[in-house]
Amino acid sequence: MANRWGIPKNVEIFVRARDLQCVYCGVVFSNENADRKTKPSWEHIINDIRLNDVDNIALCCISCNASKGAKPLVDWLQSAYCRNKGITTACVSDVVQAAIINPPRLKH
């Protein structure tokens, strides 16, 4: 069964265990009385809601998610937001680096 964002339960469990901090800026998540800066949000690294596997679903902070929006990952990484926060391809999580090198695609 999928969650309300259409993410399969097994993917949700895996990603929650893997992503304990924002996959982009590295802020550590806190679920207890968390403010928006430390609250995790679901992210499609490559903006395609059909790509719901562990190589494209991640958790990031609400700030990064709001900034990235529907922008392509490589374009967003060049944005003023990323420059101001020191977010580069070298400091993002492994799953994001893998998506840059080999973007997830639909399996036929």
C-alpha positions as a Python dict, from the first residue, in 0.01 Angstrom:
ca = {
    (1, 'M'): (0, 0, 0),
    (2, 'A'): (126, 347, -88),
    (3, 'N'): (121, 657, 129),
    (4, 'R'): (-81, 966, 34),
    (5, 'W'): (194, 1076, -207),
    (6, 'G'): (182, 743, -393),
    (7, 'I'): (511, 620, -248),
    (8, 'P'): (507, 243, -192),
    (9, 'K'): (533, 136, 173),
    (10, 'N'): (857, -57, 122),
    (11, 'V'): (1018, 250, -38),
    (12, 'E'): (891, 474, 242),
    (13, 'I'): (1041, 243, 508),
    (14, 'F'): (1376, 224, 327),
    (15, 'V'): (1398, 601, 267),
    (16, 'R'): (1301, 691, 625),
    (17, 'A'): (1585, 468, 751),
    (18, 'R'): (1835, 602, 495),
    (19, 'D'): (1762, 976, 499),
    (20, 'L'): (1807, 1100, 855),
    (21, 'Q'): (1910, 1441, 729),
    (22, 'C'): (1825, 1654, 426),
    (23, 'V'): (1972, 1494, 115),
    (24, 'Y'): (2061, 1841, -12),
    (25, 'C'): (2172, 2072, 271),
    (26, 'G'): (2240, 1808, 538),
    (27, 'V'): (2023, 1954, 815),
    (28, 'V'): (1948, 1678, 1068),
    (29, 'F'): (1578, 1598, 1094),
    (30, 'S'): (1388, 1620, 1420),
    (31, 'N'): (1036, 1484, 1450),
    (32, 'E'): (978, 1610, 1803),
    (33, 'N'): (831, 1961, 1800),
    (34, 'A'): (1023, 2019, 1480),
    (35, 'D'): (1015, 2358, 1317),
    (36, 'R'): (1007, 2387, 940),
    (37, 'K'): (1387, 2390, 920),
    (38, 'T'): (1423, 2039, 1062),
    (39, 'K'): (1103, 1875, 941),
    (40, 'P'): (1147, 1619, 662),
    (41, 'S'): (943, 1632, 342),
    (42, 'W'): (914, 1384, 57),
    (43, 'E'): (1114, 1463, -252),
    (44, 'H'): (1126, 1327, -606),
    (45, 'I'): (1490, 1392, -697),
    (46, 'I'): (1399, 1377, -1066),
    (47, 'N'): (1063, 1552, -1096),
    (48, 'D'): (850, 1266, -1222),
    (49, 'I'): (582, 1132, -987),
    (50, 'R'): (590, 799, -1172),
    (51, 'L'): (947, 740, -1047),
    (52, 'N'): (869, 611, -697),
    (53, 'D'): (1165, 387, -623),
    (54, 'V'): (1446, 429, -368),
    (55, 'D'): (1673, 579, -635),
    (56, 'N'): (1439, 877, -683),
    (57, 'I'): (1250, 919, -355),
    (58, 'A'): (1429, 1099, -74),
    (59, 'L'): (1367, 1314, 230),
    (60, 'C'): (1476, 1675, 230),
    (61, 'C'): (1402, 1975, 448),
    (62, 'I'): (1100, 2187, 369),
    (63, 'S'): (1325, 2482, 274),
    (64, 'C'): (1515, 2285, 10),
    (65, 'N'): (1195, 2125, -120),
    (66, 'A'): (1024, 2464, -154),
    (67, 'S'): (1328, 2612, -328),
    (68, 'K'): (1372, 2323, -570),
    (69, 'G'): (1004, 2293, -657),
    (70, 'A'): (969, 2159, -1012),
    (71, 'K'): (1312, 2277, -1126),
    (72, 'P'): (1541, 2018, -1284),
    (73, 'L'): (1801, 1905, -1030),
    (74, 'V'): (2105, 2024, -1225),
    (75, 'D'): (1948, 2368, -1278),
    (76, 'W'): (1848, 2401, -912),
    (77, 'L'): (2200, 2312, -797),
    (78, 'Q'): (2318, 2625, -986),
    (79, 'S'): (2059, 2850, -817),
    (80, 'A'): (2126, 3138, -580),
    (81, 'Y'): (1959, 2937, -302),
    (82, 'C'): (2215, 2657, -338),
    (83, 'R'): (2506, 2901, -368),
    (84, 'N'): (2393, 3083, -53),
    (85, 'K'): (2357, 2756, 142),
    (86, 'G'): (2676, 2600, 8),
    (87, 'I'): (2487, 2317, -162),
    (88, 'T'): (2700, 2163, -437),
    (89, 'T'): (2708, 1835, -624),
    (90, 'A'): (2998, 1735, -399),
    (91, 'C'): (2808, 1776, -71),
    (92, 'V'): (2466, 1630, -154),
    (93, 'S'): (2385, 1276, -38),
    (94, 'D'): (2490, 965, -227),
    (95, 'V'): (2140, 906, -366),
    (96, 'V'): (2137, 1257, -517),
    (97, 'Q'): (2489, 1218, -657),
    (98, 'A'): (2381, 888, -815),
    (99, 'A'): (2076, 1060, -971),
    (100, 'I'): (2302, 1326, -1121),
    (101, 'I'): (2532, 1066, -1277),
    (102, 'N'): (2260, 822, -1382),
    (103, 'P'): (1912, 982, -1363),
    (104, 'P'): (1634, 737, -1268),
    (105, 'R'): (1413, 643, -1559),
    (106, 'L'): (1085, 460, -1599),
    (107, 'K'): (1127, 86, -1623),
    (108, 'H'): (941, -68, -1911),
}
